[in-house]
């Protein structure tokens, strides 16, 4: 078969896909493969057929399958034949899994397990990533080659599946990826691999004729899962043909738009308390439509971004420079966030989450100090109680306190020993907010010990942790002697976790 006929095969795949998709539109209704509107995320006006994925995959399966069977096939090299066999083997599994899910929805975990199993034919036939290079650092994966390959392919299938919420979007992104990897193959002198990628692009383009807004058929999970797998598989195949071997930057840049959208979806859902698999209207195409773009305009905008990333990936391969592609990719994504086009709210939410973690760690360090001090109180010699009083003063002062008072009264209200007081000069504005905490404990001898603290509210803080002060004051009221001279006596009460029940405690925050 000569060179010209070989390059006519993508056109054959395109024509078959157009015809098969037209037939699928009719069969889907009869077989029950319909996506019905739910008034929420599925806001199309009527039930839509979802056999589009089966139709375009059937066209590429027919063209590539016949090419393998013909005696004078253009797939002459063992490597090209192995690649096609591995693609079709896993592709059939993904298409079947997605079609089942379209007709009889699967549980998320079952679906994920199915995706992992679908990747195994491709990986077990030798199409793995033995080593990868990123920013000049080379990592030999060794036994982790197959798990890493499966992880990448499963990720790609899921990100295309998640982004498939706009007419023509998944098919357009898939077509751009296929055309880009075809150019990379051809530039590397791998004509057979390049033609294979063009056949896949032709099949997707044929389906896109029916799926362009307003869509008349959806690809369904059979199409989105298969498209994601094929895009991920060909991306690593094309990257492996560069002079430097497999470069992770190329497939990352090439798939960056759907990958970025999926990452933001995970951040958004996890940090707002929703499950990752729970759908929402926060994807990039939703954001663009919320800004006033029509479906077609939103699709064209995302197509432009995908073409820019395809150009960046191509430049990385041609110039053999990961930095160029990554700089264009990260710069574009940063502009989307800074310009509040997409990802701004998720980024702010993520940094606030990190800020809260930092505050929690600081609070935890204070709680640790308090617990260590409580441990000292519970195991100290009575003669050291006055030293521990000073330690409590120091702890309260570090919390922002400027006043600490301790008193003990008997059952009739008469003082037991001398009150203890500590204050520090404060030059704060009298109009600033203050916090106050008071804890009262009835002892076994009938007396009541009370410990109270006050202080200024620290900036960006609501005051000290109540549980921190409660734990500290409960132990102090049980251990600390009211009379300075009595600190030489053995205390009548030694508290434990269950030996006290506060008769009265209160927390108050007020403005002076």
C-alpha positions in Angstrom: 0.0 0.0 0.0 1.6 3.3 -1.1 2.0 6.4 0.9 -1.0 8.4 -0.6 -3.5 5.6 0.1 -2.2 5.3 3.7 -3.0 8.9 4.4 -6.5 8.4 2.9 -7.4 6.1 5.8 -8.2 9.0 8.2 -10.8 10.3 5.7 -12.3 6.8 5.6 -12.5 6.8 9.4 -14.2 10.2 9.3 -16.8 9.1 6.8 -17.6 5.9 8.7 -17.9 7.7 11.9 -20.4 10.2 10.4 -22.5 7.2 9.1 -22.2 5.1 12.2 -23.2 8.0 14.5 -26.3 8.7 12.3 -27.3 5.0 12.8 -26.5 5.2 16.5 -29.0 8.1 16.9 -31.8 5.8 15.9 -30.6 2.7 17.7 -30.0 4.5 21.0 -33.7 5.2 21.5 -34.7 1.7 20.7 -32.1 0.2 23.1 -32.7 2.6 25.9 -29.4 4.4 25.7 -30.8 7.8 26.6 -29.6 10.7 28.8 -32.7 12.3 30.3 -32.8 15.8 31.7 -33.0 16.2 35.5 -33.5 19.9 35.8 -30.0 20.3 37.3 -26.7 19.6 35.7 -28.5 17.8 32.8 -30.4 20.8 31.5 -30.9 19.7 27.9 -34.5 19.9 26.8 -35.2 16.3 25.8 -33.8 12.8 26.2 -30.6 12.5 24.2 -29.1 9.3 22.7 -25.7 8.4 24.2 -24.3 5.8 21.8 -22.0 8.3 20.2 -18.9 6.8 21.8 -19.7 3.3 20.5 -20.2 4.8 17.0 -16.9 6.6 16.6 -14.9 3.8 18.3 -16.5 1.3 15.9 -15.2 3.3 13.0 -11.6 3.4 14.2 -11.9 -0.2 15.2 -13.0 -1.2 11.7 -10.3 0.8 9.9 -7.4 -0.2 12.2 -8.7 -3.8 12.5 -8.8 -4.3 8.8 -5.3 -2.7 8.5 -4.0 -5.3 10.9 -5.6 -8.2 8.9 -4.7 -7.2 5.4 -1.6 -9.1 4.1 0.0 -6.0 2.7 -0.8 -3.8 5.6 0.8 -0.4 6.1 1.4 -1.4 9.7 4.7 -3.1 8.8 6.9 -2.7 11.9 6.4 -4.9 15.0 6.3 -1.8 17.2 3.5 -0.1 15.2 1.4 -3.3 15.1 1.9 -3.8 18.9 0.8 -0.2 19.5 -2.4 -0.6 17.5 -3.2 -4.0 19.1 -2.7 -2.6 22.6 -4.8 0.5 21.9 -7.6 -1.5 20.5 -7.5 -4.1 23.3 -7.8 -1.6 26.1 -10.1 0.6 23.9 -12.7 -2.1 23.5 -12.7 -2.6 27.3 -13.1 1.1 28.0 -15.9 1.4 25.4 -17.7 -1.7 26.8 -17.4 -0.4 30.4 -18.7 3.0 29.5 -21.6 1.6 27.5 -22.6 -0.5 30.4 -22.5 2.5 32.7 -24.6 4.5 30.2 -27.3 1.9 30.3 -27.0 0.6 33.8 -25.1 3.1 36.0 -22.2 1.7 38.0 -21.1 2.7 41.5 -18.1 5.0 41.5 -15.8 2.5 43.1 -16.9 -0.3 40.7 -16.4 2.1 37.8 -12.9 3.0 38.9 -11.9 -0.6 39.4 -13.2 -1.3 35.9 -11.0 1.5 34.5 -7.9 0.1 36.1 -8.6 -3.4 34.7 -9.2 -1.8 31.2 -5.7 -0.2 31.3 -4.0 -3.6 31.9 -4.1 -4.9 28.3 -2.3 -1.8 27.1 0.3 -1.9 29.9 0.8 -5.7 29.8 1.5 -5.6 26.1 4.6 -3.6 26.8 3.4 -0.1 26.3 4.6 1.1 29.7 6.8 4.0 30.8 10.1 2.5 32.1 11.5 5.9 33.0 10.4 9.5 32.9 12.1 12.8 32.7 10.9 16.1 34.3 13.0 19.3 34.3 16.1 17.4 33.6 15.6 14.9 36.4 15.4 11.3 35.2 13.6 8.7 37.3 13.9 5.0 36.6 10.5 3.5 37.5 11.5 -0.1 37.5 8.8 -2.3 38.8 6.5 0.8 39.2 6.4 1.2 35.4 3.0 -0.7 35.0 1.3 1.0 38.1 2.4 4.4 36.9 1.2 3.8 33.4 -2.2 2.6 34.7 -2.4 5.6 37.0 -1.8 8.0 34.2 -4.3 6.3 31.8 -6.9 6.1 34.5 -6.4 9.8 35.3 -6.8 10.8 31.7 -9.9 8.7 31.2 -11.5 10.3 34.3 -10.6 13.9 33.5 -12.1 13.7 30.0 -15.1 12.0 31.6 -15.5 14.8 34.1 -15.1 17.6 31.6 -17.7 16.1 29.2 -20.5 18.5 30.2 -20.7 20.7 27.1 -21.7 19.8 23.6 -18.7 18.9 21.5 -16.1 19.6 24.3 -14.7 16.2 24.9 -14.6 15.3 21.2 -12.9 18.6 20.4 -10.2 18.2 23.0 -9.7 14.6 21.9 -9.3 15.6 18.3 -6.8 18.3 19.1 -4.7 15.9 21.2 -4.8 13.3 18.4 -3.7 15.8 15.8 -1.0 17.1 18.0 0.5 13.7 18.7 0.2 12.8 15.0 2.4 15.8 14.2 4.9 14.7 16.9 5.0 11.2 15.5 5.5 12.5 11.9 8.2 15.0 13.1 10.0 12.0 14.7 9.8 10.0 11.5 7.2 7.6 12.9 4.8 7.7 10.0 2.9 4.5 11.0 2.2 5.9 14.5 1.3 9.3 13.0 -1.3 7.7 10.6 -2.8 5.8 13.6 -3.3 9.0 15.5 -4.8 10.6 12.4 -7.3 7.8 12.1 -8.4 8.3 15.7 -8.7 12.1 15.0 -10.8 11.4 11.9 -13.2 9.1 13.9 -13.7 11.8 16.6 -14.2 14.5 14.0 -16.8 12.4 12.3 -18.7 12.1 15.6 -18.2 15.9 16.2 -20.4 16.6 13.1 -23.4 15.3 15.1 -22.1 16.6 18.5 -21.3 20.2 17.7 -23.7 22.6 19.5 -26.6 22.1 19.5 -25.8 18.4 19.9 -28.0 15.7 18.4 -26.2 12.9 20.2 -23.9 12.5 23.2 -20.8 10.3 23.4 -21.7 9.1 26.9 -19.2 7.4 29.2 -18.5 4.9 26.4 -17.0 7.8 24.4 -15.5 10.0 27.2 -13.7 7.2 29.0 -12.4 5.8 25.7 -11.3 9.2 24.4 -9.5 10.0 27.7 -7.7 6.6 27.5 -6.7 7.1 23.8 -5.5 10.7 24.5 -3.4 9.6 27.5 -2.0 6.6 25.7 -1.0 8.4 22.5 0.4 11.3 24.6 2.9 9.1 26.3 3.6 7.3 23.0 4.4 10.6 21.3 6.5 11.9 24.2 8.5 8.7 24.2 9.6 9.4 20.6 11.3 12.6 21.4 15.1 12.7 21.5 15.2 12.8 25.3 13.0 9.8 25.7 9.7 10.0 27.7 9.3 13.6 28.9 6.4 14.0 31.4 6.1 17.7 30.5 4.7 17.0 27.1 1.6 14.9 28.1 1.0 17.2 31.1 1.0 20.3 29.0 -1.1 18.6 26.3 -3.8 17.5 28.8 -3.4 20.6 31.0 -6.8 22.2 30.4 -9.0 19.1 31.3 -6.4 18.3 34.1 -6.7 21.8 35.5 -10.5 21.7 35.4 -10.5 18.3 37.2 -8.0 19.5 39.8 -10.2 22.6 40.6 -13.3 20.4 40.8 -11.6 18.1 43.4 -10.4 21.1 45.4 -13.8 22.8 45.2 -15.7 19.7 46.2 -13.4 18.4 49.0 -13.1 21.8 50.7 -16.8 22.4 50.6 -17.6 19.1 52.1 -18.9 17.3 49.0 -17.9 14.0 47.5 -15.5 14.1 44.5 -18.0 12.2 42.4 -20.9 14.7 43.2 -21.4 16.8 40.1 -21.7 20.6 40.2 -21.8 23.6 37.9 -18.3 24.8 38.6 -16.4 23.5 35.6 -14.7 25.9 33.2 -17.5 25.7 30.6 -20.0 26.6 33.3 -17.9 29.5 34.4 -17.6 30.8 30.8 -21.4 30.5 30.3 -22.0 32.3 33.6 -20.0 35.2 32.2 -22.4 35.5 29.3 -20.9 33.2 26.6 -23.2 30.9 24.6 -22.4 27.2 24.5 -20.8 27.6 21.1 -18.7 30.5 22.3 -17.6 28.7 25.5 -16.6 25.7 23.3 -14.6 27.9 21.0 -12.9 29.6 24.0 -11.8 26.2 25.5 -10.8 25.1 22.0 -8.5 28.1 21.7 -6.9 27.3 25.1 -6.4 23.6 24.1 -4.8 24.7 20.8 -2.5 27.0 22.8 -1.5 24.1 25.0 -1.0 21.8 21.9 1.3 24.5 20.5 3.3 24.6 23.8 3.7 20.8 23.8 4.8 20.8 20.2 7.4 23.5 20.9 8.7 21.5 23.9 9.2 18.5 21.7 10.7 20.4 18.7 13.0 22.5 20.9 13.7 19.6 23.3 13.0 22.1 26.1 10.5 21.3 28.8 10.8 24.8 30.2 9.2 26.4 27.1 6.1 24.3 27.3 5.7 24.4 31.0 6.2 28.2 31.1 3.5 28.7 28.5 1.2 26.3 30.2 1.6 27.7 33.8 1.5 31.3 32.5 -1.8 30.7 30.8 -3.3 28.9 33.8 -2.1 31.7 36.1 -3.8 34.3 33.8 -7.0 32.3 34.0 -6.9 32.4 37.8 -5.7 36.0 38.2 -8.2 37.2 35.6 -11.0 35.4 37.6 -12.0 33.5 34.4 -11.6 30.1 36.1 -10.0 28.7 39.3 -9.9 31.9 41.3 -12.5 30.9 43.9 -10.9 27.5 44.3 -7.4 29.0 44.7 -8.6 31.4 47.4 -10.5 28.6 49.1 -7.3 26.4 49.0 -5.1 29.2 50.5 -7.6 29.9 53.2 -7.6 26.2 54.0 -3.8 26.3 54.3 -4.1 29.4 56.5 -6.5 27.6 58.9 -4.2 24.6 59.1 -1.4 27.0 60.1 -3.6 28.6 62.8 -4.5 25.1 64.0 -0.8 24.1 64.2 -0.1 27.2 66.2 -3.0 26.5 68.5 -1.8 22.9 68.9 1.6 24.1 70.0 -0.1 26.2 72.7 -2.2 23.2 73.8 0.9 21.1 74.1 2.5 23.7 76.3 -0.6 23.7 78.5 -0.7 19.9 78.8 2.9 19.8 79.8 2.2 22.4 82.4 -0.8 20.4 83.7 1.4 17.3 83.9 3.8 19.2 86.0 1.0 20.3 88.3 -0.3 16.8 88.7 3.2 15.4 89.6 4.8 18.3 91.4 6.1 18.6 94.9 3.8 20.9 97.0 6.8 23.1 97.8 7.0 24.1 94.2 3.5 25.4 94.0 4.6 29.1 94.0 7.0 28.4 91.2 4.1 26.8 89.3 2.0 29.9 90.0 4.6 31.9 88.2 4.5 29.3 85.4 0.8 29.7 85.1 1.2 33.5 85.0 3.8 33.1 82.2 1.4 30.9 80.2 -1.5 33.3 80.5 0.7 36.2 79.5 1.8 34.3 76.4 -1.9 33.9 75.6 -2.3 37.7 75.6 -3.6 37.9 79.2 -2.8 40.9 81.3 -4.6 40.0 84.6 -4.8 36.8 86.6 -6.6 36.4 90.0 -6.8 33.4 92.4 -9.0 33.3 95.5 -10.3 30.6 97.8 -13.4 30.9 100.0 -14.9 28.5 102.6 -18.5 27.4 102.7 -19.6 30.6 104.5 -17.8 32.8 102.1 -14.8 33.7 104.3 -11.4 33.9 102.7 -9.1 30.9 103.0 -5.6 32.2 102.9 -4.5 35.2 100.9 -5.7 36.0 97.4 -3.1 35.9 94.7 -3.1 38.5 91.9 -1.0 39.3 88.9 -1.5 42.3 86.5 0.7 43.9 83.9 0.6 47.4 82.6 -1.3 47.6 79.3 -1.0 50.6 76.9 -3.8 49.2 74.7 -6.6 51.3 73.5 -9.4 51.0 76.1 -11.9 50.6 73.2 -10.3 47.4 72.0 -12.0 44.1 72.6 -11.0 42.1 75.6 -11.5 38.4 76.5 -12.3 37.0 79.9 -12.3 33.5 81.4 -13.3 32.4 84.9 -13.3 28.9 86.4 -14.6 27.9 89.8 -14.1 24.6 91.6 -15.6 23.2 94.8 -12.9 21.2 96.7 -13.4 18.2 99.0 -13.1 20.3 102.1 -16.1 22.4 101.0 -14.1 25.5 100.0 -14.3 27.0 96.5 -11.3 28.0 94.5 -11.7 30.5 91.7 -9.2 31.4 89.0 -9.9 34.2 86.5 -8.0 35.8 83.7 -8.4 38.7 81.3 -6.6 40.0 78.3 -6.6 41.8 75.0 -8.0 40.1 72.0 -5.1 39.4 69.6 -5.3 40.5 66.0 -6.9 37.9 63.7 -7.8 35.8 66.7 -10.9 35.3 68.8 -8.8 35.0 72.0 -7.2 32.0 73.6 -8.7 28.5 73.2 -11.4 27.9 75.8 -10.6 24.2 76.1 -6.9 25.2 76.6 -7.8 27.5 79.5 -10.4 25.1 81.0 -7.9 22.3 81.3 -5.2 24.5 82.8 -7.5 26.3 85.3 -9.2 23.1 86.4 -5.8 21.7 87.4 -4.6 24.9 89.0 -7.7 25.3 91.1 -7.3 21.8 92.4 -3.6 22.0 93.2 -2.6 25.6 94.0 -2.6 26.6 97.7 -4.4 29.8 98.6 -2.1 30.7 101.4 1.5 31.3 100.5 2.7 29.9 103.8 0.5 26.8 103.3 2.5 25.9 100.1 4.7 23.8 102.4 1.8 21.6 103.4 0.7 18.6 101.5 -2.5 19.7 99.5 -5.7 18.2 100.6 -6.8 17.7 96.9 -5.0 16.1 94.1 -7.1 16.2 90.9 -7.4 13.7 88.2 -9.3 13.7 85.0 -12.5 12.6 86.8 -11.9 14.1 90.2 -13.4 17.5 89.6 -16.7 18.8 88.5 -16.7 22.5 88.0 -19.5 24.1 90.0 -19.4 27.2 87.8 -17.3 28.3 84.9 -17.9 30.9 82.3 -16.3 32.4 79.3 -17.0 36.0 78.3 -15.8 38.3 75.7 -16.5 41.9 75.9 -15.5 45.4 74.7 -14.0 47.5 77.5 
